[in-house]
Amino acid sequence: MQRLVVDPKSIDTTIVRKAADAIRAGQVVAIPTDTLYGLAADPFQLDAVQKVFSVKGRESGRGLPLVAASIEQVERHVGPLPIAGEQLAAEFWPGPLTLILPAPPGLAVDVGGPMGTIAIRVPAHDVTRALCRAVDGLITATSANRSGKPPTDSPDVVALTLGSSLDVLLDAGKTPGGPASTIVDVSGAEVRLVRAGAVTWESIDACLRG
């Protein structure tokens, strides 16, 4: 495993580009987010996605959450957001709100959900967004832990528990931790809360009501 250390307060784009090159090459990279560490891979490369499941030691079929650098990047790769998605993204992105959207064509098997959807957000972490810009595309961001074990905010724990299985660890120090992102389904006619998390349903409802 290659460990790349980056200062989130003064991001060295050369280091970020190395991590981006690894992702484009089909490798699995542990990355910081605005909650915990995640596992990044190219969701359009089947072999890379299968590596993510192998690192986690879990069977495929549960889908992998995605992250992007901006609303614009999401729309470029996924398509226009539905009206409710536009409202929520404008209010809560970057931040810990994940939207369920229709999946774009070309995604590797097992990235999307069984109903042809994806889970995606724009995280409030400068390093994560810089990486998405460097990749120039969406990346996976499932938690960096073995299946059944707790996720972590520590790059040292990631290195200790997953280091032998990872290609690269992008080490930006401890992440903020806290609750997981709230997941909201905006892919259908009605907005639906899938998982409670850092953003309250009351805040979401207030945003949608305007």
C-alpha positions as CSV (number, residue, x, y, z in Angstrom):
1,M,0.0,0.0,0.0
2,Q,1.2,3.5,-0.9
3,R,0.4,6.1,1.7
4,L,0.0,9.6,0.4
5,V,-0.1,12.4,3.0
6,V,-2.0,15.6,2.2
7,D,-2.7,18.6,4.3
8,P,-6.4,19.5,4.0
9,K,-5.7,23.1,4.8
10,S,-3.1,23.4,2.1
11,I,-3.8,20.8,-0.6
12,D,-0.9,19.6,-2.7
13,T,-2.6,18.9,-6.0
14,T,0.4,16.8,-7.1
15,I,-0.4,14.3,-4.3
16,V,-4.2,14.4,-5.1
17,R,-3.4,13.7,-8.8
18,K,-1.4,10.6,-7.8
19,A,-4.5,9.2,-6.0
20,A,-6.6,10.2,-9.0
21,D,-4.3,8.3,-11.3
22,A,-4.6,5.2,-9.1
23,I,-8.4,5.4,-9.3
24,R,-8.4,5.8,-13.1
25,A,-6.0,2.8,-13.3
26,G,-8.6,0.6,-11.5
27,Q,-7.1,0.7,-8.1
28,V,-8.8,1.1,-4.7
29,V,-7.9,4.2,-2.7
30,A,-8.9,4.9,0.9
31,I,-10.0,8.5,1.1
32,P,-11.1,11.0,3.8
33,T,-14.7,12.4,3.7
34,D,-16.5,14.9,5.9
35,T,-17.7,12.0,8.1
36,L,-15.4,9.0,8.0
37,Y,-12.8,7.3,5.7
38,G,-14.2,5.7,2.6
39,L,-13.0,3.4,-0.2
40,A,-12.8,5.1,-3.6
41,A,-12.8,3.4,-7.0
42,D,-14.0,4.1,-10.5
43,P,-17.7,3.0,-10.5
44,F,-17.6,2.5,-14.2
45,Q,-14.8,-0.2,-14.0
46,L,-16.2,-3.6,-13.0
47,D,-12.8,-5.0,-11.8
48,A,-12.3,-1.9,-9.6
49,V,-15.8,-2.3,-8.1
50,Q,-15.2,-5.9,-7.4
51,K,-11.9,-5.0,-5.6
52,V,-13.9,-2.7,-3.3
53,F,-16.2,-5.6,-2.3
54,S,-13.1,-7.8,-1.8
55,V,-11.4,-5.2,0.4
56,K,-14.5,-5.0,2.6
57,G,-15.0,-8.8,2.6
58,R,-18.6,-8.6,1.7
59,E,-20.7,-10.0,-1.0
60,S,-21.9,-7.7,-3.8
61,G,-25.5,-6.7,-4.2
62,R,-25.9,-3.9,-1.7
63,G,-24.8,-1.0,-3.9
64,L,-22.0,1.5,-3.3
65,P,-22.5,5.2,-2.4
66,L,-20.9,7.7,-4.7
67,V,-19.4,11.2,-4.2
68,A,-18.7,14.1,-6.6
69,A,-17.0,17.4,-6.6
70,S,-20.1,19.6,-7.3
71,I,-23.7,19.7,-8.4
72,E,-22.4,20.4,-11.9
73,Q,-20.3,17.2,-11.9
74,V,-23.3,15.2,-10.7
75,E,-25.5,16.5,-13.5
76,R,-22.7,16.0,-16.1
77,H,-22.4,12.3,-15.2
78,V,-25.9,11.4,-14.0
79,G,-28.2,13.9,-15.7
80,P,-30.4,16.7,-14.6
81,L,-31.6,16.5,-11.0
82,P,-35.3,16.3,-10.4
83,I,-36.9,19.4,-8.9
84,A,-36.7,18.1,-5.3
85,G,-33.1,17.0,-5.8
86,E,-32.2,20.5,-7.1
87,Q,-33.7,22.1,-4.0
88,L,-32.0,19.8,-1.6
89,A,-28.7,19.9,-3.4
90,A,-28.7,23.7,-3.4
91,E,-29.4,23.8,0.3
92,F,-27.3,20.9,1.7
93,W,-24.4,20.3,-0.7
94,P,-21.6,20.2,0.1
95,G,-22.6,18.2,3.1
96,P,-23.9,15.0,4.6
97,L,-27.0,14.5,2.5
98,T,-27.1,11.6,0.1
99,L,-29.7,11.6,-2.7
100,I,-31.1,8.5,-4.4
101,L,-31.2,9.2,-8.1
102,P,-31.8,7.2,-11.3
103,A,-28.5,5.5,-12.3
104,P,-26.7,6.6,-15.4
105,P,-25.8,4.1,-18.1
106,G,-22.5,2.4,-18.0
107,L,-22.1,1.9,-14.3
108,A,-20.5,-1.4,-13.2
109,V,-22.8,-4.1,-11.9
110,D,-23.5,-3.7,-8.1
111,V,-22.8,0.0,-7.9
112,G,-26.5,0.9,-8.2
113,G,-29.4,-0.3,-6.2
114,P,-31.8,-3.0,-7.3
115,M,-34.3,-0.4,-8.7
116,G,-31.8,1.1,-11.1
117,T,-30.8,3.9,-8.8
118,I,-27.6,5.3,-7.2
119,A,-26.8,7.0,-3.9
120,I,-24.7,10.2,-4.3
121,R,-23.6,13.3,-2.5
122,V,-21.1,16.2,-2.6
123,P,-19.1,16.0,0.7
124,A,-18.0,19.0,2.7
125,H,-14.3,17.9,2.6
126,D,-11.9,19.8,0.4
127,V,-9.7,16.8,-0.2
128,T,-12.5,14.6,-1.4
129,R,-13.8,17.2,-3.8
130,A,-10.3,17.9,-5.1
131,L,-9.9,14.2,-5.8
132,C,-13.2,14.1,-7.7
133,R,-12.1,17.0,-9.7
134,A,-8.8,15.4,-10.5
135,V,-10.5,12.1,-11.5
136,D,-13.0,14.2,-13.5
137,G,-15.8,11.9,-12.5
138,L,-17.8,10.2,-9.8
139,I,-16.0,7.8,-7.3
140,T,-17.3,5.3,-4.8
141,A,-17.1,6.2,-1.1
142,T,-18.3,3.2,0.9
143,S,-16.9,3.1,4.4
144,A,-13.3,1.9,4.8
145,N,-13.8,-1.0,7.0
146,R,-14.2,-4.8,6.9
147,S,-17.8,-5.9,6.8
148,G,-19.2,-6.2,10.3
149,K,-16.5,-3.9,11.8
150,P,-17.1,-0.2,12.7
151,P,-16.1,2.5,10.2
152,T,-13.3,4.9,11.3
153,D,-12.2,8.5,11.2
154,S,-8.5,7.5,11.5
155,P,-6.1,6.9,8.7
156,D,-3.9,4.9,11.1
157,V,-6.8,2.5,11.7
158,V,-7.5,2.2,8.0
159,A,-3.8,1.3,7.4
160,L,-3.8,-1.2,10.2
161,T,-7.0,-3.0,9.3
162,L,-7.0,-2.7,5.5
163,G,-3.5,-1.8,4.5
164,S,-2.6,-5.2,3.0
165,S,-5.7,-5.0,0.7
166,L,-5.5,-1.4,-0.4
167,D,-3.5,0.1,-3.3
168,V,-3.3,3.6,-1.9
169,L,-4.2,5.5,1.3
170,L,-4.8,9.2,0.9
171,D,-4.1,10.4,4.4
172,A,-5.5,13.7,5.4
173,G,-5.5,13.1,9.1
174,K,-8.5,12.4,11.2
175,T,-11.9,13.2,9.6
176,P,-14.7,15.0,11.4
177,G,-16.6,11.8,12.2
178,G,-20.2,12.3,13.5
179,P,-23.4,10.8,12.2
180,A,-23.6,9.2,8.8
181,S,-25.2,11.1,6.0
182,T,-28.9,11.3,5.7
183,I,-30.3,9.4,2.7
184,V,-33.3,10.7,0.8
185,D,-34.8,9.1,-2.3
186,V,-35.8,11.7,-4.9
187,S,-35.9,9.3,-7.8
188,G,-39.7,8.8,-7.8
189,A,-42.9,10.9,-7.5
190,E,-42.6,11.3,-3.8
191,V,-39.6,12.3,-1.7
192,R,-38.8,9.5,0.8
193,L,-36.5,9.3,3.8
194,V,-34.3,6.2,3.5
195,R,-31.9,6.7,6.4
196,A,-31.9,9.3,9.2
197,G,-28.5,10.9,9.7
198,A,-26.7,14.2,10.1
199,V,-29.3,16.3,8.3
200,T,-32.7,16.2,10.0
201,W,-35.9,15.3,8.2
202,E,-37.4,18.6,9.6
203,S,-34.7,20.5,7.8
204,I,-35.3,18.6,4.6
205,D,-39.1,19.1,4.8
206,A,-38.7,22.8,5.4
207,C,-36.4,23.1,2.4
208,L,-38.9,21.4,0.1
209,R,-41.7,23.5,1.4
210,G,-39.8,26.6,0.6
